[in-house]
């Protein structure tokens, strides 16, 4: 049975019952600092506050100087009709989206989720180019942040063309922020997938990748969704990625989304054997589908 990229059956798929888990900044700080550490932190904050109020000569800083140093965030452009904008999903094409120019850089793990449909901008203060919904396929939308500025984040988008990005405003309560401590690296020339947790290698597997006429697309992408498709038998769980086949505009009626999934025949591993997806052994799929949160960065090189 041929399978990839993910087909139109995703419309009928059931959401994966495994809930993505995130490491919140609040929990991380509570674990890191003891009560003594909090006291030390309070002293540091008082010193920083004093430094804000006075310059090196003991002269209070003017409000104008503080505002200039802080660079207030650029106000988002008004969007009169959000519903008229193209949607930023795996089924859509946003040619106006700026391209990812730092393909080899590893994102920090900062991910964001829109609590409601929000506008996607071409740059801070520029026009909106798309509307980002709170769900992708059957899963909540979580996108990796690749650049942060005052009042703004630049994120990878799940649309065509591959490498599309967009800017989201953080100046209201429309975005939820979290951190994924995981990173997936796919080395196509070695047919190898590695899983890292907080910069530590925790798993490595030999995998199958796209054939010469349907290669697995390189670049930075992310885990877009987690789903169970009852219409197929080759993988108990499918993890669509935020990237698409570069040789197939559609596949099985779907948008040509590539993904990570299992395969019943182990002979496909260690060779170019798929139509663009990454075929992984059962133990790898088990870890990836139960431990790795949505939005986790995936580097394919």
C-alpha atoms as an extended CHARMM CRD file, in Angstrom:
* protein
*
       301  EXT
         1         1  UNK       CA              0.0000000000        0.0000000000        0.0000000000  PROA      1               0.0000000000
         2         2  UNK       CA              1.2740000000        3.4460000000       -0.8460000000  PROA      2               0.0000000000
         3         3  UNK       CA              0.5650000000        6.1350000000        1.6170000000  PROA      3               0.0000000000
         4         4  UNK       CA              2.3520000000        9.4200000000        1.7060000000  PROA      4               0.0000000000
         5         5  UNK       CA              1.9420000000       12.3090000000        1.7640000000  PROA      5               0.0000000000
         6         6  UNK       CA             -1.0460000000       12.4390000000        4.1200000000  PROA      6               0.0000000000
         7         7  UNK       CA             -4.2610000000       11.9700000000        2.1780000000  PROA      7               0.0000000000
         8         8  UNK       CA             -7.6840000000       13.5230000000        2.2890000000  PROA      8               0.0000000000
         9         9  UNK       CA             -8.7980000000       10.8820000000        4.7790000000  PROA      9               0.0000000000
        10        10  UNK       CA             -7.4390000000       13.1620000000        7.5050000000  PROA      10              0.0000000000
        11        11  UNK       CA            -10.8330000000       14.8820000000        7.3890000000  PROA      11              0.0000000000
        12        12  UNK       CA            -12.3990000000       11.7450000000        8.8450000000  PROA      12              0.0000000000
        13        13  UNK       CA             -9.5840000000       10.8480000000       11.1970000000  PROA      13              0.0000000000
        14        14  UNK       CA            -10.0510000000       10.7300000000       14.9450000000  PROA      14              0.0000000000
        15        15  UNK       CA             -7.7920000000       12.9020000000       17.1140000000  PROA      15              0.0000000000
        16        16  UNK       CA             -4.9290000000       11.0540000000       18.7370000000  PROA      16              0.0000000000
        17        17  UNK       CA             -5.8210000000       10.3370000000       22.3610000000  PROA      17              0.0000000000
        18        18  UNK       CA             -2.3070000000       11.1270000000       23.5110000000  PROA      18              0.0000000000
        19        19  UNK       CA             -2.2530000000       14.6820000000       24.8250000000  PROA      19              0.0000000000
        20        20  UNK       CA              0.8750000000       16.7340000000       24.0280000000  PROA      20              0.0000000000
        21        21  UNK       CA              2.6840000000       17.8320000000       27.1730000000  PROA      21              0.0000000000
        22        22  UNK       CA              4.5390000000       21.0880000000       27.5780000000  PROA      22              0.0000000000
        23        23  UNK       CA              7.0260000000       22.4180000000       30.0690000000  PROA      23              0.0000000000
        24        24  UNK       CA              5.6640000000       25.7210000000       31.3000000000  PROA      24              0.0000000000
        25        25  UNK       CA              8.0370000000       28.5080000000       32.2180000000  PROA      25              0.0000000000
        26        26  UNK       CA              6.3890000000       28.7690000000       35.6680000000  PROA      26              0.0000000000
        27        27  UNK       CA              6.9890000000       25.1190000000       36.5360000000  PROA      27              0.0000000000
        28        28  UNK       CA             10.5620000000       25.2560000000       35.2640000000  PROA      28              0.0000000000
        29        29  UNK       CA             11.3830000000       28.2180000000       37.5280000000  PROA      29              0.0000000000
        30        30  UNK       CA              9.7670000000       26.6220000000       40.5760000000  PROA      30              0.0000000000
        31        31  UNK       CA             11.9070000000       23.5440000000       40.1290000000  PROA      31              0.0000000000
        32        32  UNK       CA             15.0520000000       25.5180000000       39.4920000000  PROA      32              0.0000000000
        33        33  UNK       CA             14.9820000000       28.0030000000       42.3540000000  PROA      33              0.0000000000
        34        34  UNK       CA             14.9770000000       27.1860000000       46.0430000000  PROA      34              0.0000000000
        35        35  UNK       CA             13.6180000000       29.6400000000       48.5950000000  PROA      35              0.0000000000
        36        36  UNK       CA             17.1350000000       31.0190000000       48.9470000000  PROA      36              0.0000000000
        37        37  UNK       CA             17.3010000000       31.4050000000       45.2070000000  PROA      37              0.0000000000
        38        38  UNK       CA             14.1130000000       33.4380000000       45.2490000000  PROA      38              0.0000000000
        39        39  UNK       CA             15.5850000000       35.7710000000       47.8440000000  PROA      39              0.0000000000
        40        40  UNK       CA             18.6710000000       36.2440000000       45.6860000000  PROA      40              0.0000000000
        41        41  UNK       CA             16.4910000000       36.8490000000       42.6410000000  PROA      41              0.0000000000
        42        42  UNK       CA             14.5470000000       39.5160000000       44.5600000000  PROA      42              0.0000000000
        43        43  UNK       CA             17.7820000000       41.3350000000       45.3960000000  PROA      43              0.0000000000
        44        44  UNK       CA             18.8520000000       41.2340000000       41.7460000000  PROA      44              0.0000000000
        45        45  UNK       CA             15.4960000000       42.6110000000       40.6340000000  PROA      45              0.0000000000
        46        46  UNK       CA             15.7700000000       45.4630000000       43.1540000000  PROA      46              0.0000000000
        47        47  UNK       CA             19.1990000000       46.3330000000       41.7950000000  PROA      47              0.0000000000
        48        48  UNK       CA             17.8840000000       46.2630000000       38.2320000000  PROA      48              0.0000000000
        49        49  UNK       CA             14.9660000000       48.4710000000       39.2530000000  PROA      49              0.0000000000
        50        50  UNK       CA             17.3760000000       50.9480000000       40.8050000000  PROA      50              0.0000000000
        51        51  UNK       CA             19.4880000000       50.9050000000       37.6510000000  PROA      51              0.0000000000
        52        52  UNK       CA             16.3890000000       51.7520000000       35.6440000000  PROA      52              0.0000000000
        53        53  UNK       CA             15.6170000000       54.7290000000       37.8960000000  PROA      53              0.0000000000
        54        54  UNK       CA             19.0880000000       56.2370000000       38.0110000000  PROA      54              0.0000000000
        55        55  UNK       CA             21.9480000000       56.6670000000       35.6300000000  PROA      55              0.0000000000
        56        56  UNK       CA             25.6000000000       56.1780000000       36.5830000000  PROA      56              0.0000000000
        57        57  UNK       CA             25.7430000000       59.6220000000       38.2770000000  PROA      57              0.0000000000
        58        58  UNK       CA             22.7060000000       59.0120000000       40.4430000000  PROA      58              0.0000000000
        59        59  UNK       CA             20.4780000000       61.1250000000       38.1990000000  PROA      59              0.0000000000
        60        60  UNK       CA             16.9200000000       59.8580000000       37.5910000000  PROA      60              0.0000000000
        61        61  UNK       CA             16.3280000000       58.7920000000       34.0010000000  PROA      61              0.0000000000
        62        62  UNK       CA             13.6410000000       60.6930000000       32.1340000000  PROA      62              0.0000000000
        63        63  UNK       CA             10.5980000000       58.8150000000       30.8770000000  PROA      63              0.0000000000
        64        64  UNK       CA             11.5660000000       59.7830000000       27.3380000000  PROA      64              0.0000000000
        65        65  UNK       CA             14.9810000000       58.1300000000       27.6660000000  PROA      65              0.0000000000
        66        66  UNK       CA             13.4380000000       54.9600000000       29.0630000000  PROA      66              0.0000000000
        67        67  UNK       CA             10.9120000000       54.8150000000       26.2130000000  PROA      67              0.0000000000
        68        68  UNK       CA             13.6380000000       55.2450000000       23.6020000000  PROA      68              0.0000000000
        69        69  UNK       CA             15.7640000000       52.5060000000       25.1450000000  PROA      69              0.0000000000
        70        70  UNK       CA             12.7850000000       50.1490000000       25.3620000000  PROA      70              0.0000000000
        71        71  UNK       CA             11.5190000000       50.6580000000       21.7880000000  PROA      71              0.0000000000
        72        72  UNK       CA              7.7390000000       50.2680000000       22.2280000000  PROA      72              0.0000000000
        73        73  UNK       CA              6.2480000000       47.5080000000       20.0550000000  PROA      73              0.0000000000
        74        74  UNK       CA              4.9160000000       48.2770000000       16.6010000000  PROA      74              0.0000000000
        75        75  UNK       CA              1.1240000000       48.3930000000       16.6020000000  PROA      75              0.0000000000
        76        76  UNK       CA             -0.5230000000       45.7380000000       14.3850000000  PROA      76              0.0000000000
        77        77  UNK       CA             -2.2600000000       46.9900000000       11.2600000000  PROA      77              0.0000000000
        78        78  UNK       CA             -6.0430000000       46.9870000000       11.4700000000  PROA      78              0.0000000000
        79        79  UNK       CA             -7.8070000000       43.9770000000        9.9230000000  PROA      79              0.0000000000
        80        80  UNK       CA            -11.3460000000       44.8740000000        8.8450000000  PROA      80              0.0000000000
        81        81  UNK       CA            -12.4590000000       41.4220000000        7.6830000000  PROA      81              0.0000000000
        82        82  UNK       CA            -10.4760000000       38.4910000000        9.0930000000  PROA      82              0.0000000000
        83        83  UNK       CA            -12.7760000000       35.9740000000        7.4200000000  PROA      83              0.0000000000
        84        84  UNK       CA            -11.8190000000       37.2790000000        3.9670000000  PROA      84              0.0000000000
        85        85  UNK       CA             -8.1610000000       36.3530000000        4.4010000000  PROA      85              0.0000000000
        86        86  UNK       CA             -6.8280000000       32.9750000000        3.1900000000  PROA      86              0.0000000000
        87        87  UNK       CA             -6.4510000000       30.4370000000        5.9850000000  PROA      87              0.0000000000
        88        88  UNK       CA             -2.9870000000       29.3750000000        7.0910000000  PROA      88              0.0000000000
        89        89  UNK       CA             -3.4140000000       25.5770000000        7.1110000000  PROA      89              0.0000000000
        90        90  UNK       CA             -1.7520000000       22.6090000000        5.4540000000  PROA      90              0.0000000000
        91        91  UNK       CA             -4.3950000000       22.8160000000        2.6940000000  PROA      91              0.0000000000
        92        92  UNK       CA             -3.5620000000       26.4110000000        1.7080000000  PROA      92              0.0000000000
        93        93  UNK       CA             -1.0110000000       28.3640000000       -0.3420000000  PROA      93              0.0000000000
        94        94  UNK       CA              0.2560000000       31.7560000000        0.8950000000  PROA      94              0.0000000000
        95        95  UNK       CA              2.6950000000       33.0480000000       -1.7150000000  PROA      95              0.0000000000
        96        96  UNK       CA              2.9680000000       36.4120000000        0.0730000000  PROA      96              0.0000000000
        97        97  UNK       CA              4.4340000000       34.7990000000        3.1940000000  PROA      97              0.0000000000
        98        98  UNK       CA              8.0810000000       35.6920000000        3.8970000000  PROA      98              0.0000000000
        99        99  UNK       CA             10.5060000000       32.7740000000        3.5320000000  PROA      99              0.0000000000
       100       100  UNK       CA             12.5260000000       31.1590000000        6.2750000000  PROA      100             0.0000000000
       101       101  UNK       CA             16.0600000000       32.4810000000        5.7120000000  PROA      101             0.0000000000
       102       102  UNK       CA             17.8020000000       30.5740000000        8.5170000000  PROA      102             0.0000000000
       103       103  UNK       CA             17.1300000000       26.9900000000        7.5020000000  PROA      103             0.0000000000
       104       104  UNK       CA             19.9790000000       25.4950000000        9.5070000000  PROA      104             0.0000000000
       105       105  UNK       CA             19.3230000000       27.2640000000       12.8150000000  PROA      105             0.0000000000
       106       106  UNK       CA             17.6810000000       25.3490000000       15.6390000000  PROA      106             0.0000000000
       107       107  UNK       CA             14.5700000000       27.0480000000       17.0960000000  PROA      107             0.0000000000
       108       108  UNK       CA             14.5470000000       27.6240000000       20.8420000000  PROA      108             0.0000000000
       109       109  UNK       CA             11.5060000000       25.4350000000       21.5160000000  PROA      109             0.0000000000
       110       110  UNK       CA              9.2120000000       28.4060000000       22.1540000000  PROA      110             0.0000000000
       111       111  UNK       CA              5.8320000000       27.5110000000       20.6410000000  PROA      111             0.0000000000
       112       112  UNK       CA              2.5490000000       29.4230000000       20.4330000000  PROA      112             0.0000000000
       113       113  UNK       CA             -1.1070000000       28.4340000000       20.1260000000  PROA      113             0.0000000000
       114       114  UNK       CA             -3.8320000000       30.8400000000       18.9220000000  PROA      114             0.0000000000
       115       115  UNK       CA             -6.8210000000       30.7240000000       21.2750000000  PROA      115             0.0000000000
       116       116  UNK       CA             -8.9480000000       32.0100000000       18.4010000000  PROA      116             0.0000000000
       117       117  UNK       CA             -8.4250000000       32.7550000000       14.7240000000  PROA      117             0.0000000000
       118       118  UNK       CA             -5.7680000000       35.4720000000       14.4870000000  PROA      118             0.0000000000
       119       119  UNK       CA             -4.2670000000       37.4920000000       11.6230000000  PROA      119             0.0000000000
       120       120  UNK       CA             -0.8640000000       36.5870000000       10.2230000000  PROA      120             0.0000000000
       121       121  UNK       CA              1.2140000000       39.5650000000        9.0910000000  PROA      121             0.0000000000
       122       122  UNK       CA              4.0230000000       39.7940000000        6.5400000000  PROA      122             0.0000000000
       123       123  UNK       CA              6.0560000000       41.8460000000        9.0420000000  PROA      123             0.0000000000
       124       124  UNK       CA              5.4200000000       43.8690000000       12.2270000000  PROA      124             0.0000000000
       125       125  UNK       CA              3.1610000000       46.7840000000       11.3110000000  PROA      125             0.0000000000
       126       126  UNK       CA              2.5700000000       45.5090000000        7.7660000000  PROA      126             0.0000000000
       127       127  UNK       CA             -0.5910000000       44.1240000000        6.1700000000  PROA      127             0.0000000000
       128       128  UNK       CA             -2.2010000000       40.8380000000        7.1950000000  PROA      128             0.0000000000
       129       129  UNK       CA             -1.6920000000       38.0390000000        4.6560000000  PROA      129             0.0000000000
       130       130  UNK       CA             -3.6090000000       35.1540000000        6.2460000000  PROA      130             0.0000000000
       131       131  UNK       CA             -5.8090000000       34.0100000000        9.1200000000  PROA      131             0.0000000000
       132       132  UNK       CA             -4.4280000000       31.3660000000       11.4700000000  PROA      132             0.0000000000
       133       133  UNK       CA             -7.1180000000       29.0730000000       12.9600000000  PROA      133             0.0000000000
       134       134  UNK       CA             -6.8230000000       27.4720000000       16.4140000000  PROA      134             0.0000000000
       135       135  UNK       CA             -6.8930000000       23.9480000000       14.9140000000  PROA      135             0.0000000000
       136       136  UNK       CA             -4.9200000000       22.1380000000       12.1990000000  PROA      136             0.0000000000
       137       137  UNK       CA             -6.5320000000       18.9780000000       10.7810000000  PROA      137             0.0000000000
       138       138  UNK       CA             -7.7610000000       17.3840000000       14.0450000000  PROA      138             0.0000000000
       139       139  UNK       CA             -5.2430000000       18.9070000000       16.4790000000  PROA      139             0.0000000000
       140       140  UNK       CA             -4.7140000000       22.2330000000       18.2030000000  PROA      140             0.0000000000
       141       141  UNK       CA             -2.4800000000       24.6300000000       16.2910000000  PROA      141             0.0000000000
       142       142  UNK       CA              1.0100000000       24.9200000000       17.8360000000  PROA      142             0.0000000000
       143       143  UNK       CA              3.6930000000       26.7220000000       15.8200000000  PROA      143             0.0000000000
       144       144  UNK       CA              7.4240000000       27.1220000000       16.5670000000  PROA      144             0.0000000000
       145       145  UNK       CA              8.7670000000       30.6340000000       17.0770000000  PROA      145             0.0000000000
       146       146  UNK       CA             11.8850000000       31.4490000000       15.0620000000  PROA      146             0.0000000000
       147       147  UNK       CA             12.2710000000       35.1900000000       15.8310000000  PROA      147             0.0000000000
       148       148  UNK       CA             11.0850000000       37.3030000000       18.7760000000  PROA      148             0.0000000000
       149       149  UNK       CA             10.6970000000       41.0770000000       18.8200000000  PROA      149             0.0000000000
       150       150  UNK       CA              8.9200000000       43.4640000000       21.1760000000  PROA      150             0.0000000000
       151       151  UNK       CA              5.2350000000       42.6560000000       20.8210000000  PROA      151             0.0000000000
       152       152  UNK       CA              5.7580000000       40.1600000000       17.9820000000  PROA      152             0.0000000000
       153       153  UNK       CA              6.8660000000       36.6160000000       17.1390000000  PROA      153             0.0000000000
       154       154  UNK       CA              7.7660000000       35.1590000000       13.7490000000  PROA      154             0.0000000000
       155       155  UNK       CA              6.5870000000       31.5600000000       13.3090000000  PROA      155             0.0000000000
       156       156  UNK       CA              6.8490000000       28.7630000000       10.7860000000  PROA      156             0.0000000000
       157       157  UNK       CA              3.5880000000       28.2440000000        8.9030000000  PROA      157             0.0000000000
       158       158  UNK       CA              2.1350000000       24.8980000000        7.7110000000  PROA      158             0.0000000000
       159       159  UNK       CA              1.2290000000       26.2410000000        4.2550000000  PROA      159             0.0000000000
       160       160  UNK       CA              2.7380000000       26.0060000000        0.8070000000  PROA      160             0.0000000000
       161       161  UNK       CA              5.3370000000       26.9970000000       -0.2710000000  PROA      161             0.0000000000
       162       162  UNK       CA              7.6760000000       25.1860000000        2.0970000000  PROA      162             0.0000000000
       163       163  UNK       CA              9.5860000000       27.5120000000        4.4030000000  PROA      163             0.0000000000
       164       164  UNK       CA              6.7340000000       30.0110000000        4.6440000000  PROA      164             0.0000000000
       165       165  UNK       CA              6.6910000000       32.1430000000        7.7910000000  PROA      165             0.0000000000
       166       166  UNK       CA              4.4930000000       34.8330000000        9.2790000000  PROA      166             0.0000000000
       167       167  UNK       CA              4.3660000000       37.3310000000       12.1240000000  PROA      167             0.0000000000
       168       168  UNK       CA              1.8790000000       37.1760000000       15.0130000000  PROA      168             0.0000000000
       169       169  UNK       CA              1.1760000000       39.9790000000       17.4630000000  PROA      169             0.0000000000
       170       170  UNK       CA              1.6830000000       39.1760000000       21.1590000000  PROA      170             0.0000000000
       171       171  UNK       CA              0.0790000000       42.4240000000       22.3210000000  PROA      171             0.0000000000
       172       172  UNK       CA             -3.2040000000       40.8530000000       23.4650000000  PROA      172             0.0000000000
       173       173  UNK       CA             -4.4090000000       37.5810000000       24.9860000000  PROA      173             0.0000000000
       174       174  UNK       CA             -4.9070000000       35.7220000000       21.6990000000  PROA      174             0.0000000000
       175       175  UNK       CA             -1.7700000000       33.5440000000       21.9790000000  PROA      175             0.0000000000
       176       176  UNK       CA             -0.8620000000       30.8530000000       24.4870000000  PROA      176             0.0000000000
       177       177  UNK       CA              2.8760000000       30.3470000000       24.9890000000  PROA      177             0.0000000000
       178       178  UNK       CA              4.6960000000       27.1350000000       25.9140000000  PROA      178             0.0000000000
       179       179  UNK       CA              8.0530000000       25.4080000000       25.5160000000  PROA      179             0.0000000000
       180       180  UNK       CA              8.8500000000       22.0860000000       23.8780000000  PROA      180             0.0000000000
       181       181  UNK       CA             12.0990000000       20.6100000000       25.2280000000  PROA      181             0.0000000000
       182       182  UNK       CA             12.3240000000       18.2430000000       22.2460000000  PROA      182             0.0000000000
       183       183  UNK       CA             14.0300000000       18.4680000000       18.8460000000  PROA      183             0.0000000000
       184       184  UNK       CA             13.7770000000       16.0000000000       15.9550000000  PROA      184             0.0000000000
       185       185  UNK       CA             16.6540000000       15.8180000000       13.4570000000  PROA      185             0.0000000000
       186       186  UNK       CA             16.3880000000       13.8260000000       10.2220000000  PROA      186             0.0000000000
       187       187  UNK       CA             19.6600000000       13.1480000000        8.3770000000  PROA      187             0.0000000000
       188       188  UNK       CA             18.5560000000       12.0100000000        4.9510000000  PROA      188             0.0000000000
       189       189  UNK       CA             21.9840000000       10.9110000000        3.7240000000  PROA      189             0.0000000000
       190       190  UNK       CA             22.3000000000        8.5460000000        6.7080000000  PROA      190             0.0000000000
       191       191  UNK       CA             18.6090000000        7.4830000000        6.7890000000  PROA      191             0.0000000000
       192       192  UNK       CA             18.6050000000        8.4580000000       10.4370000000  PROA      192             0.0000000000
       193       193  UNK       CA             16.1530000000       10.1610000000       12.7930000000  PROA      193             0.0000000000
       194       194  UNK       CA             17.4260000000       11.4720000000       16.1330000000  PROA      194             0.0000000000
       195       195  UNK       CA             15.3440000000       12.6870000000       19.0660000000  PROA      195             0.0000000000
       196       196  UNK       CA             16.8310000000       15.1820000000       21.5120000000  PROA      196             0.0000000000
       197       197  UNK       CA             15.4680000000       16.3080000000       24.8730000000  PROA      197             0.0000000000
       198       198  UNK       CA             16.9320000000       19.4990000000       26.3340000000  PROA      198             0.0000000000
       199       199  UNK       CA             19.9730000000       19.1630000000       24.0320000000  PROA      199             0.0000000000
       200       200  UNK       CA             20.5440000000       15.5350000000       25.0590000000  PROA      200             0.0000000000
       201       201  UNK       CA             20.2500000000       12.6650000000       22.5840000000  PROA      201             0.0000000000
       202       202  UNK       CA             17.6110000000       10.2170000000       23.8490000000  PROA      202             0.0000000000
       203       203  UNK       CA             16.8560000000        8.1550000000       20.7480000000  PROA      203             0.0000000000
       204       204  UNK       CA             18.1890000000        7.3410000000       17.2860000000  PROA      204             0.0000000000
       205       205  UNK       CA             16.5970000000        5.1490000000       14.6330000000  PROA      205             0.0000000000
       206       206  UNK       CA             17.2080000000        4.0460000000       11.0450000000  PROA      206             0.0000000000
       207       207  UNK       CA             14.3060000000        5.2390000000        8.9190000000  PROA      207             0.0000000000
       208       208  UNK       CA             12.9830000000        5.2840000000        5.3810000000  PROA      208             0.0000000000
       209       209  UNK       CA             12.8240000000        8.5520000000        3.4290000000  PROA      209             0.0000000000
       210       210  UNK       CA             11.5010000000        9.7840000000        0.0960000000  PROA      210             0.0000000000
       211       211  UNK       CA             12.6070000000        8.2310000000       -3.1800000000  PROA      211             0.0000000000
       212       212  UNK       CA             14.6450000000       10.1910000000       -5.7140000000  PROA      212             0.0000000000
       213       213  UNK       CA             11.5510000000       11.3290000000       -7.6050000000  PROA      213             0.0000000000
       214       214  UNK       CA              9.6710000000       12.2330000000       -4.4080000000  PROA      214             0.0000000000
       215       215  UNK       CA             12.2930000000       13.3380000000       -1.8940000000  PROA      215             0.0000000000
       216       216  UNK       CA             11.6230000000       14.1950000000        1.7260000000  PROA      216             0.0000000000
       217       217  UNK       CA             11.7640000000       18.0170000000        1.6300000000  PROA      217             0.0000000000
       218       218  UNK       CA             14.7220000000       19.5330000000        3.5280000000  PROA      218             0.0000000000
       219       219  UNK       CA             14.5580000000       22.5180000000        5.8570000000  PROA      219             0.0000000000
       220       220  UNK       CA             13.0210000000       23.5380000000        9.1710000000  PROA      220             0.0000000000
       221       221  UNK       CA              9.5280000000       22.2960000000        9.8950000000  PROA      221             0.0000000000
       222       222  UNK       CA              7.5510000000       21.0340000000       12.8980000000  PROA      222             0.0000000000
       223       223  UNK       CA              5.0990000000       18.4440000000       14.1980000000  PROA      223             0.0000000000
       224       224  UNK       CA              1.7850000000       19.8340000000       12.9710000000  PROA      224             0.0000000000
       225       225  UNK       CA             -0.7580000000       17.2800000000       14.2070000000  PROA      225             0.0000000000
       226       226  UNK       CA             -1.2770000000       13.8240000000       15.6670000000  PROA      226             0.0000000000
       227       227  UNK       CA             -4.0600000000       11.6910000000       14.2700000000  PROA      227             0.0000000000
       228       228  UNK       CA             -5.4690000000        8.2100000000       13.9300000000  PROA      228             0.0000000000
       229       229  UNK       CA             -6.7400000000        7.3750000000       10.4380000000  PROA      229             0.0000000000
       230       230  UNK       CA             -9.0380000000        4.3210000000       10.5120000000  PROA      230             0.0000000000
       231       231  UNK       CA             -9.0060000000        4.0470000000        6.6990000000  PROA      231             0.0000000000
       232       232  UNK       CA             -5.4000000000        2.7990000000        6.6170000000  PROA      232             0.0000000000
       233       233  UNK       CA             -3.4620000000       -0.0180000000        8.2830000000  PROA      233             0.0000000000
       234       234  UNK       CA              0.1840000000        0.9420000000        7.7910000000  PROA      234             0.0000000000
       235       235  UNK       CA              0.5390000000        3.1010000000       10.9460000000  PROA      235             0.0000000000
       236       236  UNK       CA             -1.4350000000        3.2960000000       14.2050000000  PROA      236             0.0000000000
       237       237  UNK       CA             -0.6500000000        7.0230000000       14.4880000000  PROA      237             0.0000000000
       238       238  UNK       CA              0.3390000000        9.5810000000       11.8290000000  PROA      238             0.0000000000
       239       239  UNK       CA              2.2440000000       12.7760000000       12.6290000000  PROA      239             0.0000000000
       240       240  UNK       CA              1.7300000000       15.2780000000        9.7740000000  PROA      240             0.0000000000
       241       241  UNK       CA              4.4980000000       17.8700000000        9.4930000000  PROA      241             0.0000000000
       242       242  UNK       CA              4.3130000000       21.5110000000        8.4780000000  PROA      242             0.0000000000
       243       243  UNK       CA              5.8440000000       20.8280000000        5.0750000000  PROA      243             0.0000000000
       244       244  UNK       CA              4.7620000000       19.4080000000        1.7090000000  PROA      244             0.0000000000
       245       245  UNK       CA              6.0370000000       17.2360000000       -1.0980000000  PROA      245             0.0000000000
       246       246  UNK       CA              8.1010000000       19.1890000000       -3.6250000000  PROA      246             0.0000000000
       247       247  UNK       CA              7.2250000000       16.8170000000       -6.4710000000  PROA      247             0.0000000000
       248       248  UNK       CA              3.5560000000       16.0260000000       -5.7780000000  PROA      248             0.0000000000
       249       249  UNK       CA              1.0380000000       18.8670000000       -5.6880000000  PROA      249             0.0000000000
       250       250  UNK       CA             -1.6010000000       16.4480000000       -4.3860000000  PROA      250             0.0000000000
       251       251  UNK       CA             -1.6660000000       12.8630000000       -3.1900000000  PROA      251             0.0000000000
       252       252  UNK       CA             -4.7920000000       10.7790000000       -2.8320000000  PROA      252             0.0000000000
       253       253  UNK       CA             -6.8660000000       13.9280000000       -3.0860000000  PROA      253             0.0000000000
       254       254  UNK       CA             -5.0120000000       15.6720000000       -0.2360000000  PROA      254             0.0000000000
       255       255  UNK       CA             -2.5700000000       18.6110000000       -0.2810000000  PROA      255             0.0000000000
       256       256  UNK       CA              0.6300000000       16.5360000000       -0.3710000000  PROA      256             0.0000000000
       257       257  UNK       CA              1.4690000000       17.0300000000        3.3180000000  PROA      257             0.0000000000
       258       258  UNK       CA              4.4760000000       14.9940000000        4.4320000000  PROA      258             0.0000000000
       259       259  UNK       CA              4.6090000000       13.2920000000        7.7870000000  PROA      259             0.0000000000
       260       260  UNK       CA              6.1800000000       10.7950000000       10.1560000000  PROA      260             0.0000000000
       261       261  UNK       CA              4.5410000000        7.3730000000       10.4810000000  PROA      261             0.0000000000
       262       262  UNK       CA              5.1900000000        3.6830000000       10.9200000000  PROA      262             0.0000000000
       263       263  UNK       CA              5.3440000000        0.8910000000        8.3630000000  PROA      263             0.0000000000
       264       264  UNK       CA              4.6010000000       -2.8220000000        8.7970000000  PROA      264             0.0000000000
       265       265  UNK       CA              7.5060000000       -4.0490000000        6.6470000000  PROA      265             0.0000000000
       266       266  UNK       CA             10.9680000000       -3.3080000000        8.1520000000  PROA      266             0.0000000000
       267       267  UNK       CA             12.6100000000       -3.6810000000        4.7360000000  PROA      267             0.0000000000
       268       268  UNK       CA             11.7510000000       -0.0170000000        4.0020000000  PROA      268             0.0000000000
       269       269  UNK       CA             14.1320000000        1.3140000000        6.6590000000  PROA      269             0.0000000000
       270       270  UNK       CA             17.6210000000        2.4920000000        5.7010000000  PROA      270             0.0000000000
       271       271  UNK       CA             16.6960000000        3.3350000000        2.1010000000  PROA      271             0.0000000000
       272       272  UNK       CA             14.7100000000        5.8210000000       -0.0070000000  PROA      272             0.0000000000
       273       273  UNK       CA             11.4160000000        3.9540000000        0.0560000000  PROA      273             0.0000000000
       274       274  UNK       CA              8.5490000000        6.4320000000        0.4570000000  PROA      274             0.0000000000
       275       275  UNK       CA              6.7240000000        9.1190000000       -1.5040000000  PROA      275             0.0000000000
       276       276  UNK       CA              8.1620000000       11.8150000000        0.7580000000  PROA      276             0.0000000000
       277       277  UNK       CA              7.1630000000       10.8320000000        4.2870000000  PROA      277             0.0000000000
       278       278  UNK       CA              9.5370000000        9.5660000000        6.9800000000  PROA      278             0.0000000000
       279       279  UNK       CA              8.8720000000        5.9180000000        7.8200000000  PROA      279             0.0000000000
       280       280  UNK       CA              9.9590000000        4.9860000000       11.3390000000  PROA      280             0.0000000000
       281       281  UNK       CA             10.1100000000        1.7490000000       13.3760000000  PROA      281             0.0000000000
       282       282  UNK       CA              7.3420000000        0.9760000000       15.8520000000  PROA      282             0.0000000000
       283       283  UNK       CA              9.3780000000        1.8990000000       18.9390000000  PROA      283             0.0000000000
       284       284  UNK       CA             10.2950000000        5.2650000000       17.4350000000  PROA      284             0.0000000000
       285       285  UNK       CA              6.6670000000        6.0090000000       16.5720000000  PROA      285             0.0000000000
       286       286  UNK       CA              5.6100000000        5.0870000000       20.0910000000  PROA      286             0.0000000000
       287       287  UNK       CA              7.9750000000        7.6410000000       21.6260000000  PROA      287             0.0000000000
       288       288  UNK       CA              7.3260000000       10.3580000000       19.0480000000  PROA      288             0.0000000000
       289       289  UNK       CA              3.5410000000       10.0770000000       19.2620000000  PROA      289             0.0000000000
       290       290  UNK       CA              3.2790000000        9.9520000000       23.0610000000  PROA      290             0.0000000000
       291       291  UNK       CA              6.1210000000       12.1390000000       24.3400000000  PROA      291             0.0000000000
       292       292  UNK       CA              6.8120000000       14.8330000000       21.7270000000  PROA      292             0.0000000000
       293       293  UNK       CA              4.4560000000       17.8520000000       21.8470000000  PROA      293             0.0000000000
       294       294  UNK       CA              2.8440000000       19.4890000000       18.8490000000  PROA      294             0.0000000000
       295       295  UNK       CA              4.8880000000       22.3590000000       17.4540000000  PROA      295             0.0000000000
       296       296  UNK       CA              8.1860000000       20.6020000000       18.2110000000  PROA      296             0.0000000000
       297       297  UNK       CA             10.8250000000       21.6690000000       15.6380000000  PROA      297             0.0000000000
       298       298  UNK       CA             11.9780000000       19.1560000000       13.0170000000  PROA      298             0.0000000000
       299       299  UNK       CA             15.2430000000       19.7620000000       11.1510000000  PROA      299             0.0000000000
       300       300  UNK       CA             15.5720000000       17.8240000000        7.8910000000  PROA      300             0.0000000000
       301       301  UNK       CA             19.0030000000       18.0030000000        6.2570000000  PROA      301             0.0000000000
